[in-house]
Amino acid sequence: MKKLIVFAFIGLLAQLIDGALGMAYGVTSTSLLLAFSISPAVASASVHLAEVVTTAASGASHIRFGNVDKKTVYQLIIPGSIGAFLGATFLSNIPGDLAKPYISLFLLGLGAYVLIRFLFNFRPSEEKKGLDLSKKQAIPLGLIAGFADATGGGGWGPIATPVLLSRKGMSARKVVGTVDTSEFAIAVSATLGFFISLGWEQVNWLWVGALMIGGIIAAPIAAWLVQKIHAQLMGVLVGGFIILVNARNLLTSWIDQAALYPYVYAAIIIIWIAAIVYTVSKIGGFKKTKKVKVNSIAD
């Protein structure tokens, strides 16, 4: 029962972050599940199964509010689904102990990317009308982002969104909505790959249910939170948190000197606090002072 409460809290925390930033449900959930010694394949399978529900709700909302470029969604979902299925199959067929440190390293890299992006490259975006994404661009983007998402438990948004934001033709609002909507197909495909490779019996349905319940509870809170906390500050908080969690997984897997762990944690926390202080001073406080469309990263 205690573990179910913890997993519900993980789902709640991940959805709070995702709802406030438009990213990081998968990365945050998987990072925390790995910290509880759950194998990478089972952790990613559980997160993707929960995401089938959360991404469906998110996509429906974005479509209703006109935040989706349907042409781009159609271009991304086929290569993305193929990449996710291949990633799930690959992860399911390698030993969990072997995969865990490398998945943590990948997630730590995503955390560092999020931290640096929000710390140094955060700016209001311009409203644009549409995005002309060619097949030569959509296919490799979908394949790579889908594969990374399935193997790492998260990565569709952090990879796909910056690429789309870097191109002219679509507002940040539509980029986030488009990536979130297309992620439903990625979650379904990855889940199918895990079920075929691992079997249904490997998934703990109570864990998945707890993740879903936590996410459902967090959704309205996140909607309120996004109005109160500046998105740039939230991005720095999330990036540092992901780095800290996955640094622990890497240390315990690769370095057999427990006496060094506190010093590494202290160094990360000091740098994280410095980044938070810098961000607060830059934006002038913790609250979101004005409504702007921001270059958020979708998960």
C-alpha positions as CSV (number, residue, x, y, z in Angstrom):
1,M,0.0,0.0,0.0
2,K,2.8,2.4,0.9
3,K,4.4,1.8,-2.6
4,L,1.1,2.5,-4.3
5,I,0.9,5.8,-2.5
6,V,4.4,6.6,-3.5
7,F,3.6,5.8,-7.2
8,A,0.5,7.9,-7.1
9,F,2.6,10.8,-5.8
10,I,5.1,10.2,-8.6
11,G,2.2,10.4,-11.1
12,L,0.9,13.5,-9.4
13,L,4.4,15.2,-9.4
14,A,5.1,14.3,-13.0
15,Q,1.7,15.6,-14.1
16,L,2.2,18.8,-12.1
17,I,5.4,19.4,-14.0
18,D,4.0,18.4,-17.3
19,G,0.9,20.5,-16.9
20,A,2.8,23.5,-15.8
21,L,5.6,23.2,-18.5
22,G,4.1,21.1,-21.2
23,M,6.9,18.5,-20.8
24,A,8.6,15.9,-18.6
25,Y,5.8,13.5,-17.6
26,G,7.8,10.5,-19.0
27,V,11.2,11.7,-18.0
28,T,10.2,12.6,-14.4
29,S,8.1,9.4,-13.9
30,T,10.8,7.1,-15.3
31,S,13.6,8.8,-13.3
32,L,11.7,8.3,-10.0
33,L,10.7,4.7,-10.8
34,L,14.3,3.8,-11.6
35,A,15.3,5.3,-8.2
36,F,12.9,2.7,-6.6
37,S,15.0,-0.1,-8.3
38,I,12.4,-0.9,-10.9
39,S,13.9,-2.3,-14.1
40,P,14.2,0.1,-17.0
41,A,11.9,-1.9,-19.3
42,V,9.1,-2.3,-16.6
43,A,9.4,1.4,-15.6
44,S,9.1,2.6,-19.2
45,A,6.3,0.1,-19.9
46,S,4.4,1.3,-16.9
47,V,4.9,5.0,-17.8
48,H,3.8,4.5,-21.4
49,L,0.7,2.6,-20.4
50,A,-0.2,5.4,-18.0
51,E,0.5,7.9,-20.8
52,V,-2.0,6.3,-23.1
53,V,-4.7,7.8,-20.8
54,T,-2.9,11.1,-20.0
55,T,-1.9,11.9,-23.6
56,A,-5.4,11.0,-24.9
57,A,-6.9,13.6,-22.5
58,S,-4.2,16.1,-23.3
59,G,-4.5,15.7,-27.1
60,A,-8.3,16.0,-26.9
61,S,-8.0,19.3,-25.0
62,H,-5.4,20.7,-27.4
63,I,-7.6,19.9,-30.4
64,R,-10.6,21.5,-28.8
65,F,-8.7,24.7,-28.1
66,G,-7.2,24.8,-31.6
67,N,-3.6,24.2,-30.5
68,V,-2.9,21.4,-33.1
69,D,-1.4,21.4,-36.6
70,K,-3.0,18.2,-37.8
71,K,-0.8,17.9,-40.9
72,T,2.3,17.8,-38.7
73,V,0.6,15.3,-36.4
74,Y,0.0,13.0,-39.3
75,Q,3.6,13.4,-40.5
76,L,5.0,12.5,-37.1
77,I,2.9,9.7,-35.8
78,I,3.9,6.9,-38.3
79,P,7.7,7.2,-38.0
80,G,7.3,8.1,-34.3
81,S,5.2,4.9,-33.7
82,I,7.7,2.8,-35.6
83,G,10.6,4.2,-33.6
84,A,8.8,3.7,-30.3
85,F,7.9,0.1,-31.1
86,L,11.6,-0.6,-32.0
87,G,12.8,1.2,-28.9
88,A,10.5,-0.8,-26.6
89,T,11.5,-4.1,-28.2
90,F,15.2,-3.2,-27.9
91,L,14.9,-2.2,-24.2
92,S,12.9,-5.3,-23.4
93,N,15.6,-7.7,-24.7
94,I,18.6,-6.4,-22.7
95,P,19.3,-7.1,-19.0
96,G,17.8,-4.5,-16.7
97,D,21.0,-4.0,-14.6
98,L,23.0,-3.4,-17.8
99,A,20.5,-0.9,-19.2
100,K,19.7,1.1,-16.1
101,P,22.9,3.3,-15.9
102,Y,22.7,4.1,-19.6
103,I,19.1,5.0,-19.4
104,S,19.8,7.2,-16.4
105,L,22.7,8.8,-18.3
106,F,20.3,9.6,-21.2
107,L,17.7,11.0,-18.7
108,L,20.4,13.0,-17.0
109,G,21.4,14.5,-20.3
110,L,17.8,15.5,-21.0
111,G,17.6,17.1,-17.5
112,A,20.8,19.1,-18.3
113,Y,19.3,20.1,-21.6
114,V,16.1,21.3,-20.0
115,L,18.0,23.2,-17.3
116,I,20.4,24.9,-19.8
117,R,17.5,25.7,-22.2
118,F,15.4,27.4,-19.6
119,L,18.3,29.1,-17.9
120,F,20.0,30.7,-20.9
121,N,17.7,30.3,-23.9
122,F,14.2,31.2,-22.6
123,R,12.4,33.9,-24.7
124,P,8.9,34.8,-25.8
125,S,8.0,33.2,-29.1
126,E,6.4,34.9,-32.1
127,E,3.0,33.9,-33.4
128,K,3.3,32.2,-36.8
129,K,0.7,30.7,-39.1
130,G,1.8,27.2,-40.1
131,L,4.7,24.8,-40.4
132,D,5.9,23.2,-43.6
133,L,7.7,20.0,-42.5
134,S,8.9,17.9,-45.3
135,K,9.0,14.0,-45.3
136,K,12.8,14.1,-45.2
137,Q,12.6,16.1,-41.9
138,A,9.6,14.4,-40.3
139,I,10.7,10.7,-40.8
140,P,14.1,10.9,-39.1
141,L,12.7,13.2,-36.4
142,G,9.8,10.8,-35.6
143,L,12.0,7.7,-35.7
144,I,14.7,9.2,-33.4
145,A,12.3,10.8,-30.9
146,G,10.1,7.7,-30.8
147,F,13.0,5.4,-30.2
148,A,14.5,7.7,-27.5
149,D,11.1,8.0,-25.8
150,A,10.6,4.2,-25.5
151,T,14.1,3.4,-24.4
152,G,14.4,6.3,-21.9
153,G,10.8,6.4,-20.7
154,G,10.6,10.0,-21.9
155,G,12.1,12.0,-24.7
156,W,9.4,12.5,-27.4
157,G,8.7,16.1,-26.3
158,P,12.3,17.2,-25.3
159,I,13.5,16.0,-28.8
160,A,10.6,16.8,-31.1
161,T,9.6,20.2,-29.6
162,P,12.9,22.0,-29.8
163,V,13.3,20.9,-33.4
164,L,9.8,22.2,-34.3
165,L,10.4,25.4,-32.3
166,S,13.6,26.1,-34.2
167,R,11.7,26.1,-37.5
168,K,9.7,29.1,-38.7
169,G,6.0,28.6,-39.3
170,M,4.4,27.6,-36.0
171,S,3.8,29.3,-32.6
172,A,5.0,27.7,-29.4
173,R,1.4,27.1,-28.4
174,K,0.8,25.0,-31.5
175,V,4.1,23.2,-31.2
176,V,3.3,22.1,-27.7
177,G,-0.3,21.0,-28.7
178,T,1.0,19.2,-31.8
179,V,3.7,17.3,-30.0
180,D,1.3,16.4,-27.1
181,T,-1.4,15.1,-29.5
182,S,1.0,13.0,-31.6
183,E,2.4,11.5,-28.4
184,F,-0.8,9.4,-27.9
185,A,0.2,7.2,-30.9
186,I,3.8,7.0,-29.5
187,A,2.5,5.8,-26.1
188,V,0.2,3.2,-27.7
189,S,3.0,1.9,-30.0
190,A,5.6,1.7,-27.2
191,T,3.1,-0.1,-24.9
192,L,2.3,-2.6,-27.6
193,G,6.0,-3.2,-28.1
194,F,6.5,-3.8,-24.4
195,F,3.6,-6.2,-24.1
196,I,4.8,-8.3,-27.0
197,S,8.3,-8.4,-25.7
198,L,7.7,-8.6,-21.9
199,G,4.2,-10.0,-21.7
200,W,1.2,-8.6,-19.9
201,E,2.2,-10.3,-16.7
202,Q,5.3,-8.2,-16.3
203,V,3.3,-5.0,-15.9
204,N,2.0,-4.3,-12.4
205,W,-1.5,-2.8,-13.1
206,L,-1.8,-1.4,-9.6
207,W,1.4,0.7,-10.2
208,V,0.0,1.9,-13.5
209,G,-3.3,2.7,-11.9
210,A,-1.6,4.7,-9.2
211,L,0.4,6.7,-11.8
212,M,-2.9,7.5,-13.7
213,I,-4.7,8.5,-10.5
214,G,-1.9,10.8,-9.5
215,G,-1.9,12.4,-12.9
216,I,-5.7,12.9,-12.9
217,I,-5.6,14.6,-9.5
218,A,-2.7,16.8,-10.5
219,A,-4.3,18.1,-13.8
220,P,-6.4,20.9,-12.3
221,I,-3.7,21.8,-9.8
222,A,-1.2,22.2,-12.7
223,A,-3.7,24.4,-14.5
224,W,-3.7,26.7,-11.5
225,L,0.1,26.4,-11.0
226,V,1.0,27.5,-14.5
227,Q,-0.7,30.8,-13.7
228,K,1.3,31.3,-10.5
229,I,4.9,30.2,-11.3
230,H,7.0,31.6,-14.1
231,A,7.6,28.9,-16.8
232,Q,11.3,29.8,-16.9
233,L,11.7,29.1,-13.1
234,M,9.7,25.9,-13.4
235,G,12.0,24.7,-16.2
236,V,15.1,25.3,-14.0
237,L,13.5,23.5,-11.1
238,V,12.6,20.5,-13.2
239,G,15.9,20.3,-15.0
240,G,17.9,20.3,-11.7
241,F,15.5,17.7,-10.2
242,I,15.9,15.3,-13.0
243,I,19.7,15.7,-12.9
244,L,19.8,15.0,-9.1
245,V,17.6,11.9,-9.3
246,N,19.6,10.3,-12.2
247,A,22.9,11.2,-10.7
248,R,22.0,9.0,-7.8
249,N,21.3,6.1,-10.2
250,L,24.6,6.6,-12.0
251,L,26.6,6.8,-8.8
252,T,25.2,3.6,-7.3
253,S,25.6,1.7,-10.6
254,W,29.1,2.8,-11.6
255,I,31.0,4.1,-8.6
256,D,31.4,1.8,-5.6
257,Q,32.6,4.5,-3.2
258,A,29.7,5.6,-1.0
259,A,31.8,8.2,0.8
260,L,31.9,10.3,-2.4
261,Y,28.2,10.4,-2.9
262,P,27.4,13.3,-0.5
263,Y,30.0,15.5,-2.2
264,V,28.6,14.9,-5.6
265,Y,25.1,15.5,-4.4
266,A,26.2,18.7,-2.6
267,A,27.9,20.0,-5.8
268,I,24.8,19.4,-7.8
269,I,22.5,21.0,-5.3
270,I,24.8,24.1,-5.0
271,I,24.8,24.6,-8.7
272,W,21.1,24.0,-8.9
273,I,20.4,26.6,-6.1
274,A,22.7,29.1,-7.9
275,A,20.7,28.5,-11.1
276,I,17.4,29.1,-9.2
277,V,18.7,32.3,-7.6
278,Y,19.9,33.6,-10.9
279,T,16.6,32.8,-12.6
280,V,14.5,34.4,-9.8
281,S,16.7,37.6,-10.0
282,K,16.3,37.6,-13.8
283,I,12.5,37.3,-13.9
284,G,12.0,39.5,-10.8
285,G,10.3,37.0,-8.5
286,F,8.6,33.6,-8.3
287,K,5.3,34.7,-9.8
288,K,4.4,34.9,-13.4
289,T,4.1,38.6,-13.9
290,K,2.6,38.7,-17.4
291,K,1.2,36.3,-19.9
292,V,3.5,35.4,-22.7
293,K,3.8,32.6,-25.1
294,V,6.9,30.8,-24.2
295,N,9.2,28.2,-25.9
296,S,8.2,25.4,-23.5
297,I,9.3,21.8,-24.1
298,A,6.5,19.3,-24.5
299,D,6.8,15.5,-23.2
